[in-house]
Amino acid sequence: MSIRLKIIFVVLPLIIVTLLLAGTASYFQAANGITRIAKEFLDFKAYELEKYAQSQWDLLVENNFTNRPEMVLATQQGIESFARSIIRSPTEVILAFDESGQVKMATSPIEIKPEELPFIQQAAKERKTELLTPILGGKDRVARGFYFEPFRWYFLLTEEKSAYYRDVDKITQQTIYIMAAASLAAILMLLIFTNVLMRPLVRVVDTMQGIIQSGDLSHRVEVEYQDEIGSLSHTFNLMIGELEKAYKQIKRYAFEAVLAQKKEERIRHIFQKYVPQELIDKFFANPESMLVGDNRVLSILFSDIRSFTTISEAMAPDDLVNSLNRYFTVMVDIIMNRNGIVDKYIGDAIMAFWGAPVKHEDDALQSVLAGLDMLDAVKDFNRKQKEIGKPEFKIGIGINYGVVTVGNIGCERKMDYTVIGDMVNLASRMEGLTKTYHQEILISESLHMKVKDHLPCRLLDTVAVKGKTRGVKIYTVKRSLTPEEQRRWTLHNEGMELYYQRKFDEAATKFQAVLDEDPEDFNARQLLDRCIEYAKDPPPEGWDGVEVMKTK
């Protein structure tokens, strides 16, 4: 909305409200004056009629005629005649009602409707004498009443409301015309005034648009008035002058920035091959922060190609490199798509982690899903290997979750952004245990706690890796299970609970049930053999089910 319209929309309502208040005040003043005149007029007639009726009744009383119906009727007719004589307009009517609301006298024929009776009865009952506004015969009227005790009549002297307030309606109509004319005049004056007021501002806007379109900062605005708008125009000219100076500096800086950006892009492109993109971004944002180590809870993954020495001996060097490059490309894409960071290649092994330098709420789950994705991808990779007559790759994956130290580690001449600590070593040992337990993927107990609500897990054993005495539960995991697998895994996990409770016979029954369905299940066979052995020769007191590994 333009400023011109805003001025009109602010000022015009003020004018209209002022006129409306003035017109409303005039209307109510005129209405009050007419009401006062109507009251005085009807009060006078009511007084005369009541005085005349009382005088006629007094004559009956003086002559002892009050008990003679014909004399009372003649008196009532005389009062009606007097009432007719004081009527001055064809719309004026004088009525008399008894206490039931029945019309006893009327100077003109009038039909009282049933819905109008309650008002009359109430007024007669309360003997109202103030100015009333009843509806009689379907028309709005102004009335003045009084109660005449001798006849028990309630008189109403009435006149149509329009007879009094016709002039008030004319005043209202004239006020509306005046308001409309004044509003049109105000709009016209406001348009002229705002056009004069806005002319310098329009020139400032036109000049600004001209500068934007042409880029020519030599344009200036003519200063017309020595007021706030003139000050604005002068300030605008000063601003354009300063912008013209700054523009030359900006062009020089922009040229230098383009050169710096191209240099940074070349550096980023080179380093992305060796360092994660998120790490590069963090370094450029805050270089000092990258020189400090940090303890964080991360998920660490190790994967390794089994029997790689045998595979490498059976392939030509260039074929081996090509296969490895295709394999690493697939695996790295999976890890990075799951928000992971590839730490390093250790020969044919991959080390990756989740949770640094950027932490995500689902890092633990994403690391396990990445491991499962890698297993699925190897199947596709092996189909391609088979097509070209090359050996298939079989991999083992170990994943752990815990506190590690993360940061740039090395010396000034060579650094690696990596993770170190016991949890890293445990992840590496778990990858080695995949061969021992004949599984493609193993996860630690801490990681199991994070993913058990999302993925089916199978407890395999509690092991103390070489060099450690504290046992850690290890699990295998799948993306989903068939109904048969679900039944076998449930039996197996129930058997593990009984096993750790030293109920070896009951546990053996569970593992045997698994083998009945799948005789090739290595883990159930391994635990069944243990249960049979322990049932014959129970382990010592304090046994916690930990199997100590002798090799890495």
C-alpha positions in Angstrom: 0.0 0.0 0.0 1.4 3.4 -1.0 2.0 6.2 1.6 -0.6 8.4 -0.2 -3.3 5.8 0.5 -2.1 5.4 4.1 -2.4 9.1 4.7 -5.9 9.1 3.2 -6.9 6.0 5.2 -5.7 7.7 8.4 -7.1 11.2 7.9 -10.4 10.3 6.1 -11.8 8.2 9.0 -11.1 11.0 11.4 -13.1 13.4 9.3 -15.9 10.9 8.8 -16.0 10.1 12.5 -16.2 13.8 13.4 -19.0 14.3 10.9 -20.8 11.2 12.2 -20.5 12.3 15.8 -21.8 15.8 14.9 -24.7 14.3 12.9 -25.5 11.9 15.7 -25.5 14.7 18.2 -27.8 16.8 16.0 -30.1 13.8 15.6 -30.4 13.1 19.3 -30.7 16.8 20.1 -33.6 17.2 17.7 -35.2 14.0 18.8 -35.0 15.1 22.5 -36.5 18.5 21.6 -39.4 16.8 19.7 -40.0 14.4 22.5 -40.2 17.2 25.0 -42.7 19.1 22.8 -44.8 15.9 22.3 -44.8 15.4 26.1 -45.9 18.9 26.8 -48.6 18.8 24.2 -50.0 15.5 25.3 -49.7 16.5 29.0 -51.8 19.6 28.3 -54.5 17.7 26.6 -54.5 15.0 29.2 -54.8 17.7 31.9 -57.8 19.3 30.1 -59.5 16.0 29.4 -59.0 14.8 33.0 -60.3 18.1 34.4 -63.4 18.1 32.2 -64.2 14.4 33.1 -63.8 15.2 36.8 -66.1 18.2 36.4 -68.8 16.1 34.7 -68.6 13.5 37.4 -68.8 16.1 40.1 -72.2 17.3 38.6 -73.5 13.7 38.8 -72.4 13.5 42.4 -74.0 16.9 43.4 -77.3 15.9 41.8 -77.2 12.3 43.2 -77.3 10.9 39.6 -74.3 8.5 40.1 -76.7 5.6 40.5 -78.7 6.3 37.4 -77.1 4.5 34.4 -78.6 6.7 31.8 -77.1 9.8 33.4 -73.7 8.1 33.8 -73.8 7.1 30.1 -74.7 10.6 29.1 -71.8 11.9 31.1 -69.4 9.4 29.3 -70.8 10.5 25.9 -70.2 14.1 26.9 -66.5 13.3 27.8 -66.1 11.5 24.4 -67.5 14.6 22.7 -65.1 16.8 24.6 -62.2 14.5 23.6 -63.2 14.8 20.0 -63.2 18.5 20.3 -59.5 18.7 21.4 -58.2 16.5 18.5 -56.2 18.6 16.0 -55.0 16.0 13.5 -56.6 13.1 11.6 -53.9 10.7 13.1 -54.6 11.7 16.7 -56.8 9.2 18.7 -58.0 9.3 22.3 -59.0 6.0 23.8 -60.3 4.7 27.1 -59.9 1.1 28.3 -61.4 -0.7 31.2 -59.2 -2.9 33.4 -59.5 -5.9 31.1 -58.1 -3.8 28.2 -61.5 -3.5 26.4 -62.0 -0.3 24.5 -64.7 1.8 26.2 -64.3 5.0 24.2 -62.5 5.9 21.0 -62.5 9.2 19.1 -61.7 7.3 15.9 -62.2 3.7 14.8 -59.1 1.6 15.7 -58.5 -2.1 15.8 -56.5 -3.2 18.8 -54.6 -6.4 17.9 -54.4 -9.3 20.5 -50.6 -8.9 20.8 -51.1 -5.2 21.8 -53.4 -5.9 24.7 -50.7 -7.0 27.3 -49.1 -3.5 27.1 -52.4 -1.8 27.5 -53.4 -4.0 30.4 -50.1 -3.5 32.1 -50.2 0.3 31.7 -53.8 0.4 33.0 -52.8 -1.8 36.0 -49.9 0.4 36.9 -51.8 3.6 36.0 -48.9 5.0 34.1 -48.9 8.7 33.4 -45.4 9.1 31.8 -44.9 9.4 28.0 -45.4 6.0 26.4 -44.6 4.6 23.0 -47.1 1.8 22.4 -48.0 0.0 19.1 -51.7 0.5 18.6 -53.6 -0.7 15.5 -50.2 -1.9 14.1 -48.7 1.6 14.2 -46.0 3.2 16.4 -47.6 5.9 18.6 -46.7 8.4 21.2 -49.1 8.4 24.1 -49.9 10.0 27.5 -52.2 8.2 29.9 -54.1 8.8 33.1 -56.5 6.7 35.2 -60.0 8.0 35.9 -61.2 6.4 39.1 -65.1 7.1 38.9 -65.4 5.1 35.7 -62.3 2.8 36.3 -61.2 3.8 32.9 -57.6 4.2 31.6 -57.4 7.1 29.1 -54.7 7.1 26.4 -54.2 10.3 24.3 -52.2 9.1 21.3 -50.6 10.5 18.1 -48.7 8.6 15.4 -45.0 8.8 16.1 -44.2 9.9 12.5 -46.3 13.1 13.0 -43.7 14.3 15.6 -40.5 12.8 14.3 -40.9 13.4 10.6 -38.6 16.4 10.8 -36.0 14.4 12.7 -35.9 11.9 9.8 -35.3 14.8 7.4 -32.5 16.1 9.6 -30.9 12.6 9.5 -31.2 12.4 5.7 -29.6 15.9 5.4 -26.8 14.9 7.7 -26.1 11.8 5.5 -25.9 14.0 2.4 -23.6 16.5 4.2 -21.4 13.7 5.4 -21.1 12.2 1.9 -20.4 15.6 0.3 -17.8 16.4 3.0 -16.1 13.0 2.6 -15.8 13.5 -1.2 -14.4 17.0 -0.6 -12.0 15.6 1.9 -10.8 12.8 -0.4 -10.3 15.4 -3.2 -8.3 17.7 -0.9 -6.3 14.8 0.5 -5.4 13.6 -3.1 -4.2 17.1 -4.0 -2.3 17.5 -0.7 -0.7 14.1 -0.8 0.3 14.5 -4.4 2.2 17.7 -3.5 3.7 16.1 -0.4 4.7 12.9 -2.1 6.3 14.5 -5.3 9.8 14.7 -3.8 9.6 11.2 -2.4 8.5 9.9 -5.8 11.6 11.5 -7.3 13.8 9.9 -4.7 12.3 6.5 -5.6 12.6 7.1 -9.4 16.2 8.1 -9.0 16.9 5.0 -6.8 15.2 2.7 -9.4 17.2 4.3 -12.2 20.4 3.6 -10.3 19.4 0.0 -9.7 18.6 -0.5 -13.4 21.5 1.3 -14.9 24.1 0.9 -12.1 25.0 4.5 -12.7 25.8 6.2 -9.3 26.1 9.6 -10.8 22.4 10.4 -10.5 21.2 12.9 -7.8 17.8 14.1 -6.5 16.7 17.8 -6.7 16.1 19.2 -3.2 12.7 21.1 -3.5 11.7 21.8 0.2 13.6 22.8 3.2 11.9 20.4 5.5 12.2 16.7 6.6 11.6 15.5 3.0 14.2 18.0 1.7 16.6 16.7 4.4 15.9 13.1 3.2 16.7 14.1 -0.4 19.9 15.7 0.7 20.9 12.7 2.8 20.1 10.4 -0.2 22.5 12.4 -2.4 25.2 12.1 0.3 24.6 8.4 0.6 24.8 7.9 -3.2 28.1 9.8 -3.2 29.5 7.5 -0.5 28.2 4.4 -2.3 30.0 5.6 -5.5 33.2 5.7 -3.6 32.6 2.4 -1.9 31.6 0.7 -5.2 35.1 1.1 -6.5 36.6 -0.4 -3.4 34.0 -3.3 -3.6 34.9 -4.1 -7.1 38.6 -4.4 -6.1 37.6 -6.5 -3.0 35.3 -8.7 -5.1 38.0 -9.4 -7.6 40.3 -10.4 -4.7 37.5 -12.5 -3.1 36.9 -14.4 -6.4 40.6 -15.3 -6.5 40.5 -16.4 -2.9 37.4 -18.4 -3.4 38.8 -20.2 -6.4 41.9 -21.0 -4.4 39.7 -22.3 -1.5 37.7 -24.5 -3.9 40.8 -26.0 -5.3 42.0 -26.8 -1.7 38.6 -28.2 -0.8 38.6 -30.4 -3.9 42.0 -31.8 -3.1 41.4 -32.4 0.6 38.0 -34.0 0.1 39.8 -37.0 -1.2 41.6 -37.4 2.2 39.4 -35.6 4.8 35.6 -35.7 5.3 33.7 -32.7 3.9 32.2 -31.9 7.3 35.7 -31.7 8.8 36.8 -29.3 6.0 33.8 -27.1 6.6 34.5 -27.0 10.4 38.2 -26.2 9.8 37.4 -23.2 7.5 34.8 -22.0 10.0 37.1 -22.3 13.1 40.6 -23.4 12.3 41.8 -23.2 16.0 39.1 -25.7 17.2 40.6 -28.5 15.0 43.8 -28.5 17.0 42.1 -29.7 20.2 41.1 -33.3 21.1 37.7 -34.2 22.5 36.1 -37.1 24.3 32.9 -38.2 22.7 30.5 -41.1 22.6 30.8 -42.5 19.1 29.9 -45.5 17.1 32.9 -47.2 15.5 32.8 -49.7 12.6 35.5 -52.0 11.3 35.1 -54.1 8.2 37.6 -56.5 6.6 37.7 -58.7 3.6 38.2 -62.3 4.7 41.0 -64.4 3.2 42.2 -61.3 1.3 45.8 -62.7 1.0 44.5 -65.7 -0.9 42.4 -63.4 -3.1 45.3 -61.1 -3.9 47.6 -64.0 -4.8 45.0 -65.3 -7.3 44.6 -61.9 -9.1 46.8 -59.8 -11.3 47.8 -56.5 -9.5 45.8 -54.2 -11.8 42.7 -56.4 -11.5 43.1 -56.4 -7.8 43.4 -52.7 -7.6 40.4 -52.2 -9.9 38.3 -54.6 -7.8 39.4 -52.9 -4.5 38.6 -49.5 -5.9 35.1 -50.6 -7.0 34.6 -52.2 -3.6 35.8 -49.2 -1.6 33.6 -46.9 -3.8 30.5 -48.8 -2.9 31.3 -49.1 0.8 32.3 -45.5 1.3 29.2 -44.2 -0.5 27.1 -46.3 1.9 28.9 -45.0 5.0 28.7 -41.4 4.0 25.0 -41.7 3.0 24.4 -42.9 6.5 26.2 -39.7 7.9 29.3 -41.7 8.7 33.0 -40.6 8.4 35.5 -42.8 6.7 38.5 -42.6 9.0 41.0 -44.7 7.1 41.8 -47.7 4.9 43.9 -50.3 6.7 45.0 -52.4 3.8 41.7 -54.1 2.7 39.9 -53.0 5.9 37.7 -49.9 6.4 37.5 -47.9 9.7 34.6 -45.5 10.0 32.8 -43.7 12.9 29.6 -41.8 13.6 29.1 -38.8 15.9 32.0 -36.5 15.0 32.7 -33.8 14.0 28.9 -33.4 13.7 26.7 -35.3 16.1 23.3 -36.7 15.1 20.6 -38.2 17.4 20.5 -41.5 15.5 24.3 -42.1 15.0 24.2 -45.5 16.7 21.3 -46.8 14.6 22.8 -45.3 11.4 26.0 -47.2 12.0 24.3 -50.5 12.2 22.1 -49.8 9.2 25.3 -48.9 7.3 26.8 -52.3 8.2 23.6 -54.1 7.0 23.7 -52.0 3.8 27.3 -53.0 3.3 26.4 -56.7 3.5 23.6 -56.2 1.0 26.0 -54.3 -1.3 28.6 -57.0 -1.2 26.1 -59.4 -2.7 25.6 -57.1 -5.7 29.4 -56.5 -5.9 30.0 -60.3 -6.0 27.5 -60.8 -8.8 29.5 -58.4 -10.9 32.8 -60.1 -9.8 31.3 -63.4 -10.9 30.3 -62.0 -14.3 33.8 -60.9 -15.0 35.4 -64.0 -13.7 36.9 -62.5 -10.6 37.0 -63.9 -7.0 34.1 -62.9 -4.7 34.7 -60.9 -1.5 33.4 -62.0 1.8 33.5 -59.4 4.6 33.1 -59.3 8.4 31.9 -56.2 10.2 32.3 -55.3 13.9 30.6 -52.2 15.4 31.0 -50.8 18.9 29.6 -47.8 20.8 31.3 -45.9 23.5 33.6 -43.0 24.6 36.7 -42.4 22.5 39.1 -39.5 21.9 38.6 -37.8 18.6 40.7 -35.1 17.0 43.7 -34.3 14.9 46.5 -36.7 15.9 50.0 -36.6 14.6 52.7 -34.0 14.2 52.9 -30.6 12.5 54.0 -32.1 9.2 51.4 -34.9 9.1 48.1 -35.2 11.0 45.1 -37.5 10.8 41.6 -36.7 12.0 40.9 -40.0 13.8 39.6 -41.7 16.9 41.6 -43.7 19.5 40.8 -45.5 22.7 39.7 -48.9 24.2 36.3 -48.7 22.4 38.1 -48.4 19.0 40.2 -51.5 19.9 37.1 -53.4 20.9 35.4 -52.6 17.6 38.4 -54.0 15.8 38.4 -57.2 18.0 34.7 -57.7 17.3 35.3 -57.6 13.6 37.9 -60.4 14.2 35.3 -62.4 16.2 33.0 -62.6 13.2 35.1 -65.5 11.9 35.1 -67.2 15.3 31.3 -67.0 15.6 30.6 -67.6 11.9 28.7 -64.3 11.5 28.9 -61.5 9.0 28.2 -58.7 11.5 28.6 -58.4 15.3 27.7 -55.5 17.6 28.5 -54.7 21.2 26.2 -54.7 24.2 26.2 -50.9 24.4 25.2 -50.6 20.7 22.5 -53.3 21.3 20.9 -51.1 23.9 20.6 -48.3 21.3 19.1 -50.3 18.4 17.2 -53.2 20.1 13.9 -51.3 19.6 14.5 -50.9 15.9 16.2 -54.1 14.7 16.1 -57.8 15.7 19.2 -58.9 17.7 20.5 -62.3 18.7 22.8 -62.6 21.8 25.7 -64.9 20.9 28.1 -64.9 23.8 29.9 -62.9 26.5 33.6 -62.5 25.6 36.7 -61.0 27.0 38.9 -60.0 24.0 42.6 -60.6 24.1 44.3 -58.4 26.6 41.0 -57.7 28.6 39.4 -59.5 31.6 36.1 -57.8 31.5 33.5 -59.5 29.4 31.3 -57.9 26.8 28.1 -59.4 25.4 28.1 -59.6 21.6 25.1 -59.8 19.3 24.4 -60.3 15.7 21.7 -58.3 14.0 19.5 -58.3 10.9 17.2 -55.8 9.2 14.2 -58.2 9.5 13.4 -61.8 10.2 11.2 -64.4 8.5 8.7 -66.1 10.8 10.9 -69.2 11.1 14.0 -67.1 11.9 12.0 -65.1 14.5 11.0 -68.4 16.2 14.6 -69.7 16.2 16.1 -66.4 17.5 13.5 -66.2 20.3 14.3 -69.8 21.4 18.0 -68.9 21.2 17.7 -65.8 23.4 15.5 -67.7 25.9 18.3 -70.3 26.0 20.9 -67.6 26.7 19.0 -66.4 29.7 18.8 -69.9 31.1 22.5 -70.4 30.3 23.6 -67.4 32.3 21.3 -68.6 35.2 23.3 -71.9 35.2 20.2 -73.8 34.2 22.2 -75.8 31.6 19.7 -78.6 31.0 16.8 -76.2 30.3 19.1 -74.1 28.2 20.2 -77.2 26.2 16.6 -77.9 25.4 16.2 -74.5 23.9 19.3 -74.8 21.8 18.3 -78.3 20.7 15.0 -76.9 19.5 16.8 -74.4 17.4 19.0 -77.1 15.9 15.9 -79.3 15.2 14.7 -76.5 12.8 18.2 -75.5 11.5 20.9 -78.2 12.0 23.5 -75.9 10.4 23.1 -73.2 13.2 26.7 -73.0 14.4 26.0 -70.8 17.4 23.2 -73.0 18.8 25.5 -76.0 18.3 28.3 -74.3 20.1 26.2 -73.3 23.1 24.5 -76.8 23.2 27.9 -78.4 23.5 28.8 -76.0 26.3 25.5 -76.7 28.2 26.1 -80.5 27.9 29.7 -80.1 29.2 28.7 -77.7 32.1 25.7 -80.0 33.0 28.3 -82.8 33.6 31.0 -80.6 35.1 29.5 -77.4 36.4 31.6 -74.2 36.3 33.0 -72.9 39.6 31.2 -70.4 41.9 31.3 -66.9 40.6 31.2 -68.0 36.9 29.7 -65.2 34.8 29.6 -66.9 31.4 32.6 -64.9 30.0 34.6 -66.7 27.3 38.2 -65.4 27.2 39.7 -65.0 23.7 43.3 -66.2 23.3 43.8 -64.6 19.9 42.9 -61.3 18.2 
